[in-house]
Amino acid sequence: MARFYADEQFPLPVVELLRTLEHDVLTVQEAGNAERGIPDDEVLAFATSQERSILTINRDDFIRLHRRNSNHFGIIVCTNNRNWQQFAARINEAVTAEESLQGKLIRVVRPVT
């Protein structure tokens, strides 16, 4: 399964559900990096140093970072979805479909209702 680093705004209920799906998820809070105003490029650098893919709802900034440099362990940009079960399932489906997340930008969007 995947190794993730969930950024500061990523919903904790989704983190917990991803863990039940056997993903290894480290949060910014658990890493001691919360509420420090760390720039997104440094968040990505930390994730890369830990060989983890970023989980974020901060799509624009991380898409821009990916376009500048794809030397990372994956960026999963998501639209926020208050249906936590569906949100976690869609992330799980997207990442398990990939052989490797390294250097990839994966978009997980909320389904249209």
N, C-alpha and C positions, 0 to 999 in steps of 0.2 A: 504494500500500500504506500501512499504518498507521505512525504514529510513536509508539513506546512509550517509557515510562520504567519499567524493572523495579525494584521495590523490593528492599531488602537481602536478603530471604529467598527471592526468586524464583529457581528453579533455572537455573543457567548453561547446562546442556545444552539447555534449552528456548529460551533466548535465542538460542543459536547456531543452532538449527534454524529459528527464526522469521526469522533473518537470511538463511538459505538460501532462504526463501520470499519474499525481497525486502522484508521489513519493516525499518524503521529503528528499532533498539532501542538505547537508552542505558541502562546500568545505573547504580545508585547508586554502585557502586565506580568506574566510569569517570568519573563526574561529581565524584569526590572527596568524596562525602558519606557514605561507609561508616564504620561504627563510631563515629559521632558522637552517637548517641542522638537523632537528629532526630525530633520528634513527627510523627505521620502527617499532621496538617493542614498542616505545613510541607513534607512530602514532596509532598503534592498541590499545594500552592501552587507549588513548584518546577516540577513537571510542567506545570502550567497556564502558567507563565511561559515555558516552552519549547514550548508548544503540542503537548504529548505526552499520550497516554493512559497511565494507570497500569496496570501488570501486577502483580497481587499474589495471594498465597495468604492474606493477612491479611483475610479476608472481613468479619468483623463490624465492625471499625473503619472500613473504607472504605465499607461500606454505610451506616453511621451518618453519615459525612462527606457522602456523596451526598445522603442525606435532608435534611441541614441546608442544603446548598447545591449545586445542580446546575450552577453556573457553572464548568465545567471542560471538558477536552477528552476526557473519557471515563474510566471506571473499569472495568477488566476484572478481576473477582474470580473466582478459580479454586480448585477443590479440587485438592489435590496429587495427582499421578498419576505414578508411577515409570516408566510407559511413556512416555518422552520424545517419541517420534515421534507417538504418539496425542495427547499433551498439546498439542504444537505444532499438529498438524492441527486439533484441535478449536478452538483459539484462532483459527487462520487462518479456518476456516469461519464462526465466529461474527462476526468483524469484517468479513469480506468480504461478508457478507450485509447489512451496514448501509451506507446511503448516507453517513452521517456518524456519528462517535462522540461528537461534541460534546454534552455534557450528559447522556450516557447511562450507565447502569449495566448492564453485560453480565455474566451469570453463565455460567461455563464449568465444568461439573461432570464429574467422572470417571464414565464409564459403569458401570453396574451389571453385574457379571460373574456 
